[in-house]
């Protein structure tokens, strides 16, 4: 069937739906009229916001030398568009729109704590006059989530999703009221609350090497945990500062300068960290009791082992995972090319199994993200030129597969099923 847009006649007055048959013999039924049509064309003529007229033209076989069956049917219709969107400012709080999906599922996603509520989604109905034609129905996963309100009188309405006690997925249908006609759907992921997970924040220096002292203007423990909680609330994961957090004096900076490592560089008591000095630090970390450990050091001084990929090989990384299991994140206050509030949650995302889509072999997500937001798990490789690089910022948004992945991984740090 061909569907065409018929132009002109936009102000045609509304009339009674009409079926006209031309070129047919008087006794149409004798020719089995409806079943003999094979060539069909449909024209859509939009008459105004939400209104349209469909014209069906049907062509049948010839019944004599000069005539063939032909039929025209016109029907006025109302076109209703229903869309689920994030409430402005809530794009990273548990919503994935349908235009960023990487799976075959065609509908948007929202997350909710299975025992609480979420207000991140709104419904948009066009035209506004059709709002009272739409109703919502939870058609699967009724033990997981419910949604309110279910009936509407305005074009835009904020929705509340309420967990019903069970973890799992639910589907919400937006229907034409009192019918089974579905205009749009919303997937809801009800997750178990994980946490609070204790994060030990260990500010490490070496008193034998005063240059290792940390700057005073870096984030406080509370600010670090707040950044973590903001980004992982969409996965229903919370964090708190572990009681073992503090400033630790660890002898790691080599005092017998200069020395030559197996990698060919020389270093002494330079106030910076080389890869071969990390073992002294992680040995101490083994006695620190937090479930997740953040080790903050002043400066990365190893351009051979702790650097970026070519052609940016001389640019040192800001943070990475260390130790097995990967529950240690090592952060440097220098170089400082991105705010630590962005980098720390990104690195802890890796400890929680992200990104689900390992697009670059380094567990980074190269897919699309919502307009006005940015992915947390994007790669941090700079662009531009080696002389003038541009470092991409890590955002706050996670796709729905990442909600599930990180929530599942968080079980191991909370001892919950």
C-alpha positions as a Markdown table, in Angstrom:
| # | Residue | x | y | z |
|---|---|---|---|---|
| 1 | Unk | 0.0 | 0.0 | 0.0 |
| 2 | Unk | 1.4 | 3.4 | -0.9 |
| 3 | Unk | 0.9 | 6.3 | 1.5 |
| 4 | Unk | 1.0 | 9.7 | 0.1 |
| 5 | Unk | 0.5 | 13.2 | 1.4 |
| 6 | Unk | -2.2 | 14.9 | -0.6 |
| 7 | Unk | -1.7 | 18.7 | -0.9 |
| 8 | Unk | -4.3 | 21.4 | -1.3 |
| 9 | Unk | -7.9 | 21.6 | 0.0 |
| 10 | Unk | -6.8 | 22.3 | 3.6 |
| 11 | Unk | -10.0 | 24.3 | 4.2 |
| 12 | Unk | -12.4 | 21.8 | 2.8 |
| 13 | Unk | -15.5 | 21.7 | 5.0 |
| 14 | Unk | -16.2 | 18.6 | 7.0 |
| 15 | Unk | -18.7 | 16.2 | 5.4 |
| 16 | Unk | -20.2 | 12.9 | 6.1 |
| 17 | Unk | -17.8 | 10.0 | 5.5 |
| 18 | Unk | -18.4 | 8.9 | 1.9 |
| 19 | Unk | -17.8 | 5.7 | -0.1 |
| 20 | Unk | -18.2 | 6.3 | -3.8 |
| 21 | Unk | -18.0 | 3.6 | -6.5 |
| 22 | Unk | -17.7 | 4.5 | -10.1 |
| 23 | Unk | -17.3 | 2.7 | -13.4 |
| 24 | Unk | -19.0 | -0.4 | -12.0 |
| 25 | Unk | -21.9 | -2.4 | -13.4 |
| 26 | Unk | -25.3 | -1.9 | -11.8 |
| 27 | Unk | -25.2 | -5.2 | -9.9 |
| 28 | Unk | -21.9 | -4.7 | -8.0 |
| 29 | Unk | -22.4 | -7.7 | -5.7 |
| 30 | Unk | -22.4 | -10.0 | -8.7 |
| 31 | Unk | -18.8 | -9.1 | -9.3 |
| 32 | Unk | -17.7 | -9.7 | -5.7 |
| 33 | Unk | -16.7 | -6.0 | -5.6 |
| 34 | Unk | -14.6 | -5.7 | -2.4 |
| 35 | Unk | -12.4 | -8.7 | -3.0 |
| 36 | Unk | -11.3 | -7.8 | -6.5 |
| 37 | Unk | -9.3 | -4.8 | -5.6 |
| 38 | Unk | -5.5 | -5.2 | -5.5 |
| 39 | Unk | -4.0 | -1.8 | -6.3 |
| 40 | Unk | -4.5 | 0.6 | -3.4 |
| 41 | Unk | -3.3 | 4.1 | -2.6 |
| 42 | Unk | -3.9 | 6.1 | 0.6 |
| 43 | Unk | -3.5 | 9.9 | 0.8 |
| 44 | Unk | -3.2 | 11.7 | 4.1 |
| 45 | Unk | -4.4 | 15.3 | 4.1 |
| 46 | Unk | -3.7 | 17.3 | 7.3 |
| 47 | Unk | -6.4 | 19.8 | 7.9 |
| 48 | Unk | -5.2 | 21.4 | 11.1 |
| 49 | Unk | -3.6 | 20.5 | 14.4 |
| 50 | Unk | -4.4 | 16.9 | 15.2 |
| 51 | Unk | -7.0 | 16.6 | 12.4 |
| 52 | Unk | -6.6 | 14.8 | 9.1 |
| 53 | Unk | -8.6 | 13.2 | 6.3 |
| 54 | Unk | -7.6 | 9.9 | 4.8 |
| 55 | Unk | -8.6 | 9.2 | 1.2 |
| 56 | Unk | -8.5 | 5.6 | 0.0 |
| 57 | Unk | -8.4 | 5.0 | -3.7 |
| 58 | Unk | -8.8 | 1.4 | -4.8 |
| 59 | Unk | -8.4 | 0.1 | -8.3 |
| 60 | Unk | -9.7 | -3.3 | -9.5 |
| 61 | Unk | -9.5 | -5.3 | -12.7 |
| 62 | Unk | -11.3 | -4.3 | -15.9 |
| 63 | Unk | -14.7 | -5.8 | -16.3 |
| 64 | Unk | -15.0 | -4.9 | -20.0 |
| 65 | Unk | -12.8 | -3.2 | -22.6 |
| 66 | Unk | -13.2 | 0.3 | -21.3 |
| 67 | Unk | -14.1 | 0.1 | -17.6 |
| 68 | Unk | -12.4 | -1.2 | -14.5 |
| 69 | Unk | -13.5 | -1.2 | -10.8 |
| 70 | Unk | -12.6 | 2.0 | -8.9 |
| 71 | Unk | -13.6 | 3.1 | -5.4 |
| 72 | Unk | -12.9 | 6.1 | -3.2 |
| 73 | Unk | -13.4 | 6.3 | 0.5 |
| 74 | Unk | -12.8 | 9.4 | 2.6 |
| 75 | Unk | -12.7 | 9.6 | 6.4 |
| 76 | Unk | -12.0 | 12.4 | 8.8 |
| 77 | Unk | -9.7 | 11.3 | 11.6 |
| 78 | Unk | -8.0 | 12.8 | 14.6 |
| 79 | Unk | -4.2 | 12.2 | 14.9 |
| 80 | Unk | -3.1 | 11.9 | 18.5 |
| 81 | Unk | 0.6 | 11.9 | 19.5 |
| 82 | Unk | 1.6 | 10.7 | 22.9 |
| 83 | Unk | 5.2 | 11.0 | 24.2 |
| 84 | Unk | 6.8 | 10.2 | 27.5 |
| 85 | Unk | 9.6 | 12.7 | 28.4 |
| 86 | Unk | 11.8 | 13.6 | 31.3 |
| 87 | Unk | 10.6 | 16.4 | 33.5 |
| 88 | Unk | 13.0 | 19.3 | 32.7 |
| 89 | Unk | 16.2 | 18.9 | 34.8 |
| 90 | Unk | 15.5 | 15.2 | 35.6 |
| 91 | Unk | 17.1 | 13.7 | 32.5 |
| 92 | Unk | 19.8 | 12.0 | 34.6 |
| 93 | Unk | 17.5 | 11.0 | 37.5 |
| 94 | Unk | 16.2 | 7.8 | 36.0 |
| 95 | Unk | 14.9 | 8.3 | 32.5 |
| 96 | Unk | 16.0 | 7.1 | 29.1 |
| 97 | Unk | 14.1 | 8.5 | 26.0 |
| 98 | Unk | 13.3 | 6.3 | 23.1 |
| 99 | Unk | 15.8 | 8.1 | 20.8 |
| 100 | Unk | 18.8 | 6.9 | 22.8 |
| 101 | Unk | 17.9 | 3.2 | 23.0 |
| 102 | Unk | 20.5 | 0.8 | 21.7 |
| 103 | Unk | 18.3 | -2.3 | 22.0 |
| 104 | Unk | 15.3 | -3.3 | 19.8 |
| 105 | Unk | 12.9 | -2.2 | 22.5 |
| 106 | Unk | 11.1 | 0.9 | 21.1 |
| 107 | Unk | 9.9 | 2.6 | 24.2 |
| 108 | Unk | 11.4 | 4.9 | 26.8 |
| 109 | Unk | 12.5 | 3.7 | 30.3 |
| 110 | Unk | 12.1 | 5.1 | 33.8 |
| 111 | Unk | 13.5 | 3.7 | 37.1 |
| 112 | Unk | 12.1 | 3.6 | 40.6 |
| 113 | Unk | 13.0 | 2.2 | 44.0 |
| 114 | Unk | 10.7 | -0.8 | 44.4 |
| 115 | Unk | 9.7 | 0.5 | 47.8 |
| 116 | Unk | 9.4 | 4.2 | 47.0 |
| 117 | Unk | 8.3 | 6.7 | 44.4 |
| 118 | Unk | 9.9 | 8.6 | 41.4 |
| 119 | Unk | 8.8 | 11.8 | 39.8 |
| 120 | Unk | 11.0 | 12.2 | 36.7 |
| 121 | Unk | 8.6 | 11.5 | 33.8 |
| 122 | Unk | 5.9 | 13.5 | 32.2 |
| 123 | Unk | 3.4 | 12.7 | 29.5 |
| 124 | Unk | 2.9 | 15.0 | 26.5 |
| 125 | Unk | -0.3 | 14.7 | 24.5 |
| 126 | Unk | -0.8 | 16.5 | 21.1 |
| 127 | Unk | -3.1 | 18.1 | 20.3 |
| 128 | Unk | -4.0 | 19.4 | 23.8 |
| 129 | Unk | -7.8 | 19.0 | 23.0 |
| 130 | Unk | -7.2 | 15.2 | 22.8 |
| 131 | Unk | -5.8 | 15.0 | 26.4 |
| 132 | Unk | -9.1 | 13.6 | 27.8 |
| 133 | Unk | -9.0 | 10.9 | 25.2 |
| 134 | Unk | -5.9 | 9.2 | 26.7 |
| 135 | Unk | -5.7 | 6.9 | 29.7 |
| 136 | Unk | -2.8 | 4.9 | 31.2 |
| 137 | Unk | -2.9 | 1.2 | 32.1 |
| 138 | Unk | -0.2 | -0.9 | 33.7 |
| 139 | Unk | -0.3 | -4.1 | 31.6 |
| 140 | Unk | 2.6 | -6.1 | 33.0 |
| 141 | Unk | 4.6 | -6.1 | 36.2 |
| 142 | Unk | 1.8 | -4.9 | 38.4 |
| 143 | Unk | 3.6 | -6.1 | 41.4 |
| 144 | Unk | 6.6 | -3.9 | 40.5 |
| 145 | Unk | 5.2 | -0.5 | 39.8 |
| 146 | Unk | 2.1 | 1.7 | 39.4 |
| 147 | Unk | 1.7 | 5.1 | 37.8 |
| 148 | Unk | -0.5 | 8.1 | 38.5 |
| 149 | Unk | -2.5 | 10.0 | 37.3 |
| 150 | Unk | -4.1 | 7.7 | 34.7 |
| 151 | Unk | -6.4 | 10.3 | 33.1 |
| 152 | Unk | -5.6 | 13.8 | 31.8 |
| 153 | Unk | -7.1 | 17.2 | 31.0 |
| 154 | Unk | -3.9 | 19.0 | 30.0 |
| 155 | Unk | -1.3 | 18.6 | 27.2 |
| 156 | Unk | 1.6 | 18.1 | 29.7 |
| 157 | Unk | 1.3 | 16.3 | 33.0 |
| 158 | Unk | 3.9 | 15.2 | 35.4 |
| 159 | Unk | 3.7 | 11.5 | 36.5 |
| 160 | Unk | 4.5 | 9.7 | 39.7 |
| 161 | Unk | 5.8 | 6.1 | 39.6 |
| 162 | Unk | 5.3 | 4.1 | 42.7 |
| 163 | Unk | 7.2 | 0.9 | 43.5 |
| 164 | Unk | 4.9 | -2.0 | 44.5 |
| 165 | Unk | 7.5 | -4.0 | 46.5 |
| 166 | Unk | 8.8 | -6.4 | 43.8 |
| 167 | Unk | 11.9 | -5.8 | 41.7 |
| 168 | Unk | 11.4 | -6.2 | 38.0 |
| 169 | Unk | 10.0 | -4.5 | 34.9 |
| 170 | Unk | 6.6 | -3.1 | 34.2 |
| 171 | Unk | 5.0 | -1.8 | 31.0 |
| 172 | Unk | 2.6 | 1.2 | 31.0 |
| 173 | Unk | 0.4 | 1.7 | 28.0 |
| 174 | Unk | -1.1 | 5.0 | 26.9 |
| 175 | Unk | -4.4 | 4.1 | 25.3 |
| 176 | Unk | -7.3 | 5.7 | 23.6 |
| 177 | Unk | -9.8 | 5.7 | 26.5 |
| 178 | Unk | -12.1 | 2.7 | 26.8 |
| 179 | Unk | -10.4 | 0.9 | 23.9 |
| 180 | Unk | -7.4 | -1.4 | 23.4 |
| 181 | Unk | -5.8 | 1.1 | 20.9 |
| 182 | Unk | -2.2 | 1.8 | 22.2 |
| 183 | Unk | -0.6 | 5.1 | 21.3 |
| 184 | Unk | 2.7 | 4.8 | 23.3 |
| 185 | Unk | 4.3 | 2.7 | 26.0 |
| 186 | Unk | 6.7 | 3.3 | 28.9 |
| 187 | Unk | 9.0 | 0.7 | 30.4 |
| 188 | Unk | 9.5 | 0.9 | 34.2 |
| 189 | Unk | 12.4 | -0.7 | 36.0 |
| 190 | Unk | 11.8 | -1.3 | 39.7 |
| 191 | Unk | 15.1 | -1.8 | 41.5 |
| 192 | Unk | 16.1 | -2.8 | 45.0 |
| 193 | Unk | 17.7 | 0.0 | 46.9 |
| 194 | Unk | 21.4 | -0.6 | 47.4 |
| 195 | Unk | 23.3 | 1.1 | 50.1 |
| 196 | Unk | 24.4 | 3.2 | 51.6 |
| 197 | Unk | 27.7 | 1.7 | 50.5 |
| 198 | Unk | 30.7 | 2.9 | 52.5 |
| 199 | Unk | 33.3 | 4.9 | 50.6 |
| 200 | Unk | 36.6 | 5.2 | 52.3 |
| 201 | Unk | 38.3 | 8.5 | 51.2 |
| 202 | Unk | 42.0 | 8.2 | 51.9 |
| 203 | Unk | 44.1 | 11.3 | 51.4 |
| 204 | Unk | 47.6 | 10.0 | 51.1 |
| 205 | Unk | 50.9 | 11.9 | 51.5 |
| 206 | Unk | 54.5 | 11.0 | 52.4 |
| 207 | Unk | 55.9 | 13.1 | 55.3 |
| 208 | Unk | 59.5 | 12.3 | 54.1 |
| 209 | Unk | 58.7 | 14.2 | 50.9 |
| 210 | Unk | 56.9 | 17.4 | 51.7 |
| 211 | Unk | 56.0 | 18.0 | 48.0 |
| 212 | Unk | 53.5 | 15.1 | 48.2 |
| 213 | Unk | 51.2 | 17.2 | 50.5 |
| 214 | Unk | 47.8 | 17.5 | 49.0 |
| 215 | Unk | 46.3 | 20.9 | 48.0 |
| 216 | Unk | 43.7 | 22.3 | 50.4 |
| 217 | Unk | 41.2 | 23.3 | 47.7 |
| 218 | Unk | 40.1 | 19.8 | 46.7 |
| 219 | Unk | 36.6 | 18.4 | 47.4 |
| 220 | Unk | 35.6 | 17.6 | 50.9 |
| 221 | Unk | 34.5 | 14.0 | 51.8 |
| 222 | Unk | 30.8 | 15.2 | 51.9 |
| 223 | Unk | 31.1 | 16.8 | 48.4 |
| 224 | Unk | 32.6 | 13.6 | 46.9 |
| 225 | Unk | 29.8 | 11.4 | 48.3 |
| 226 | Unk | 27.2 | 13.9 | 47.2 |
| 227 | Unk | 28.6 | 13.7 | 43.6 |
| 228 | Unk | 28.4 | 9.9 | 43.8 |
| 229 | Unk | 24.8 | 9.9 | 45.1 |
| 230 | Unk | 23.6 | 12.4 | 42.5 |
| 231 | Unk | 24.9 | 10.2 | 39.6 |
| 232 | Unk | 23.8 | 6.8 | 40.9 |
| 233 | Unk | 20.4 | 7.7 | 42.3 |
| 234 | Unk | 19.0 | 6.7 | 38.9 |
| 235 | Unk | 20.3 | 3.1 | 39.6 |
| 236 | Unk | 18.9 | 3.3 | 43.2 |
| 237 | Unk | 22.4 | 3.2 | 44.7 |
| 238 | Unk | 23.4 | 5.4 | 47.6 |
| 239 | Unk | 26.8 | 6.0 | 49.3 |
| 240 | Unk | 28.1 | 7.4 | 52.6 |
| 241 | Unk | 31.5 | 8.3 | 53.9 |
| 242 | Unk | 33.2 | 5.3 | 55.6 |
| 243 | Unk | 34.5 | 5.9 | 59.1 |
| 244 | Unk | 38.0 | 4.8 | 58.1 |
| 245 | Unk | 38.4 | 7.9 | 55.9 |
| 246 | Unk | 41.1 | 10.3 | 56.7 |
| 247 | Unk | 44.6 | 11.6 | 55.9 |
| 248 | Unk | 47.3 | 8.9 | 55.9 |
| 249 | Unk | 51.1 | 9.2 | 55.9 |
| 250 | Unk | 52.4 | 6.5 | 53.7 |
| 251 | Unk | 56.1 | 6.2 | 52.7 |
| 252 | Unk | 56.0 | 5.8 | 49.0 |
| 253 | Unk | 58.1 | 8.6 | 47.4 |
| 254 | Unk | 61.6 | 7.3 | 46.7 |
| 255 | Unk | 64.2 | 9.1 | 48.7 |
| 256 | Unk | 67.3 | 7.5 | 47.0 |
| 257 | Unk | 67.4 | 9.8 | 44.0 |
| 258 | Unk | 68.0 | 9.2 | 41.3 |
| 259 | Unk | 67.0 | 5.6 | 40.5 |
| 260 | Unk | 66.2 | 3.9 | 37.3 |
| 261 | Unk | 63.1 | 1.8 | 37.0 |
| 262 | Unk | 62.6 | -1.2 | 34.7 |
| 263 | Unk | 60.8 | 1.2 | 32.3 |
| 264 | Unk | 63.8 | 3.4 | 31.7 |
| 265 | Unk | 62.8 | 6.6 | 33.6 |
| 266 | Unk | 64.5 | 8.1 | 36.6 |
| 267 | Unk | 62.8 | 9.6 | 39.6 |
| 268 | Unk | 63.7 | 10.6 | 43.1 |
| 269 | Unk | 61.9 | 12.3 | 45.9 |
| 270 | Unk | 59.9 | 14.4 | 43.4 |
| 271 | Unk | 56.5 | 14.6 | 45.1 |
| 272 | Unk | 54.9 | 12.6 | 42.4 |
| 273 | Unk | 53.7 | 9.0 | 42.0 |
| 274 | Unk | 55.3 | 6.5 | 39.7 |
| 275 | Unk | 53.8 | 3.1 | 38.9 |
| 276 | Unk | 56.4 | 1.2 | 40.9 |
| 277 | Unk | 55.5 | 3.2 | 44.0 |
| 278 | Unk | 51.9 | 2.3 | 43.9 |
| 279 | Unk | 52.5 | -1.1 | 45.6 |
| 280 | Unk | 53.5 | 0.7 | 48.8 |
| 281 | Unk | 50.2 | 2.6 | 48.8 |
| 282 | Unk | 47.9 | -0.3 | 47.9 |
| 283 | Unk | 49.6 | -2.5 | 50.6 |
| 284 | Unk | 48.4 | 0.0 | 53.2 |
| 285 | Unk | 45.0 | 0.2 | 51.5 |
| 286 | Unk | 44.5 | -3.5 | 52.2 |
| 287 | Unk | 44.1 | -2.7 | 55.9 |
| 288 | Unk | 41.6 | 0.1 | 55.2 |
| 289 | Unk | 38.1 | -1.4 | 55.8 |
| 290 | Unk | 35.7 | 0.4 | 53.4 |
| 291 | Unk | 33.8 | -1.5 | 50.8 |
| 292 | Unk | 34.9 | 1.0 | 48.1 |
| 293 | Unk | 38.2 | 2.9 | 48.4 |
| 294 | Unk | 39.2 | 6.2 | 47.0 |
| 295 | Unk | 42.9 | 7.0 | 47.3 |
| 296 | Unk | 43.7 | 10.6 | 46.6 |
| 297 | Unk | 47.4 | 11.5 | 45.7 |
| 298 | Unk | 48.9 | 14.8 | 44.7 |
| 299 | Unk | 50.5 | 14.2 | 41.3 |
| 300 | Unk | 50.9 | 11.6 | 38.6 |
| 301 | Unk | 54.6 | 11.5 | 37.6 |
| 302 | Unk | 54.7 | 8.5 | 35.3 |
| 303 | Unk | 54.4 | 9.4 | 31.6 |
| 304 | Unk | 55.2 | 5.8 | 30.7 |
| 305 | Unk | 52.7 | 3.7 | 32.6 |
| 306 | Unk | 50.0 | 6.1 | 33.7 |
| 307 | Unk | 49.3 | 8.2 | 30.6 |
| 308 | Unk | 46.7 | 8.6 | 27.9 |
| 309 | Unk | 46.6 | 6.7 | 24.6 |
| 310 | Unk | 48.5 | 8.0 | 21.6 |
| 311 | Unk | 48.8 | 10.7 | 20.3 |
| 312 | Unk | 48.3 | 12.1 | 23.8 |
| 313 | Unk | 50.9 | 9.8 | 25.4 |
| 314 | Unk | 52.5 | 12.6 | 27.4 |
| 315 | Unk | 49.2 | 13.5 | 29.1 |
| 316 | Unk | 48.9 | 11.8 | 32.5 |
| 317 | Unk | 45.6 | 10.2 | 33.5 |
| 318 | Unk | 43.6 | 11.6 | 36.4 |
| 319 | Unk | 42.3 | 8.4 | 37.9 |
| 320 | Unk | 42.1 | 4.7 | 37.4 |
| 321 | Unk | 41.1 | 1.4 | 39.0 |
| 322 | Unk | 43.7 | -0.4 | 41.0 |
| 323 | Unk | 43.9 | -3.8 | 42.8 |
| 324 | Unk | 41.9 | -6.9 | 42.5 |
| 325 | Unk | 39.0 | -6.9 | 43.1 |
| 326 | Unk | 38.7 | -3.5 | 41.5 |
| 327 | Unk | 37.3 | -1.7 | 44.5 |
| 328 | Unk | 40.2 | 0.8 | 44.7 |
| 329 | Unk | 40.1 | 4.0 | 42.7 |
| 330 | Unk | 43.3 | 6.1 | 42.6 |
| 331 | Unk | 42.9 | 9.8 | 41.9 |
| 332 | Unk | 45.4 | 12.5 | 41.3 |
| 333 | Unk | 44.8 | 16.1 | 42.0 |
| 334 | Unk | 47.4 | 16.9 | 39.2 |
| 335 | Unk | 47.0 | 17.1 | 36.3 |
| 336 | Unk | 43.6 | 18.7 | 36.9 |
| 337 | Unk | 42.0 | 18.8 | 33.5 |
| 338 | Unk | 38.5 | 18.0 | 34.7 |
| 339 | Unk | 36.7 | 18.6 | 38.0 |
| 340 | Unk | 37.1 | 15.6 | 40.4 |
| 341 | Unk | 33.4 | 15.6 | 40.9 |
| 342 | Unk | 33.1 | 14.3 | 37.4 |
| 343 | Unk | 36.1 | 12.0 | 37.3 |
| 344 | Unk | 35.5 | 10.2 | 40.7 |
| 345 | Unk | 31.9 | 8.9 | 39.9 |
| 346 | Unk | 33.1 | 7.9 | 36.4 |
| 347 | Unk | 35.9 | 5.7 | 37.8 |
| 348 | Unk | 33.6 | 4.2 | 40.4 |
| 349 | Unk | 31.2 | 3.5 | 37.6 |
| 350 | Unk | 33.8 | 1.1 | 36.3 |
| 351 | Unk | 34.0 | -0.6 | 39.7 |
| 352 | Unk | 30.3 | -1.1 | 39.4 |
| 353 | Unk | 30.6 | -2.9 | 36.1 |
| 354 | Unk | 30.0 | 0.0 | 33.7 |
| 355 | Unk | 29.6 | 0.7 | 30.9 |
| 356 | Unk | 27.2 | -2.1 | 29.9 |
| 357 | Unk | 28.1 | -1.4 | 26.3 |
| 358 | Unk | 31.9 | -1.9 | 26.2 |
| 359 | Unk | 32.3 | 0.0 | 22.9 |
| 360 | Unk | 36.0 | 0.7 | 23.0 |
| 361 | Unk | 37.4 | -2.2 | 25.0 |
| 362 | Unk | 37.8 | 0.1 | 28.0 |
| 363 | Unk | 34.2 | -0.2 | 29.2 |
| 364 | Unk | 33.1 | 3.2 | 27.8 |
| 365 | Unk | 29.7 | 4.0 | 26.1 |
| 366 | Unk | 30.0 | 5.5 | 22.6 |
| 367 | Unk | 26.2 | 5.7 | 22.1 |
| 368 | Unk | 23.8 | 8.7 | 21.9 |
| 369 | Unk | 22.7 | 10.6 | 25.0 |
| 370 | Unk | 19.7 | 12.8 | 25.6 |
| 371 | Unk | 19.8 | 16.4 | 24.5 |
| 372 | Unk | 20.8 | 18.8 | 27.3 |
| 373 | Unk | 22.6 | 16.0 | 29.1 |
| 374 | Unk | 25.8 | 14.0 | 28.8 |
| 375 | Unk | 26.9 | 10.4 | 29.5 |
| 376 | Unk | 28.7 | 9.5 | 32.7 |
| 377 | Unk | 30.5 | 6.6 | 31.1 |
| 378 | Unk | 31.8 | 8.3 | 27.9 |
| 379 | Unk | 35.5 | 7.9 | 27.2 |
| 380 | Unk | 37.8 | 10.6 | 28.5 |
| 381 | Unk | 40.2 | 10.7 | 25.5 |
| 382 | Unk | 40.8 | 14.3 | 24.5 |
| 383 | Unk | 40.2 | 15.6 | 21.0 |
| 384 | Unk | 41.7 | 18.5 | 19.1 |
| 385 | Unk | 45.4 | 18.6 | 18.8 |
| 386 | Unk | 48.2 | 17.4 | 21.0 |
| 387 | Unk | 49.2 | 21.1 | 21.5 |
| 388 | Unk | 45.6 | 22.2 | 22.2 |
| 389 | Unk | 43.6 | 19.3 | 23.5 |
| 390 | Unk | 39.9 | 19.5 | 24.4 |
| 391 | Unk | 39.0 | 17.2 | 27.3 |
| 392 | Unk | 35.4 | 16.0 | 27.2 |
| 393 | Unk | 33.4 | 16.4 | 30.4 |
| 394 | Unk | 31.9 | 13.4 | 32.1 |
| 395 | Unk | 28.2 | 13.9 | 32.5 |
| 396 | Unk | 25.6 | 12.4 | 34.9 |
| 397 | Unk | 23.3 | 10.3 | 32.6 |
| 398 | Unk | 23.2 | 6.5 | 32.5 |
| 399 | Unk | 21.2 | 4.4 | 30.1 |
| 400 | Unk | 18.8 | 1.8 | 31.4 |
| 401 | Unk | 21.1 | -1.2 | 30.9 |
| 402 | Unk | 23.6 | 0.6 | 33.2 |
| 403 | Unk | 21.0 | 1.0 | 35.9 |
| 404 | Unk | 20.5 | -2.7 | 36.1 |
| 405 | Unk | 24.2 | -3.5 | 35.7 |
| 406 | Unk | 25.4 | -1.2 | 38.4 |
| 407 | Unk | 22.6 | -2.1 | 40.7 |
| 408 | Unk | 23.4 | -5.8 | 40.4 |
| 409 | Unk | 27.1 | -5.2 | 41.0 |
| 410 | Unk | 26.4 | -3.1 | 44.1 |
| 411 | Unk | 25.0 | -6.2 | 45.7 |
| 412 | Unk | 28.6 | -7.4 | 46.4 |
| 413 | Unk | 29.3 | -4.2 | 48.4 |
| 414 | Unk | 26.1 | -4.4 | 50.4 |
| 415 | Unk | 25.7 | -8.2 | 51.0 |
| 416 | Unk | 22.1 | -8.1 | 49.7 |
| 417 | Unk | 20.4 | -10.5 | 47.3 |
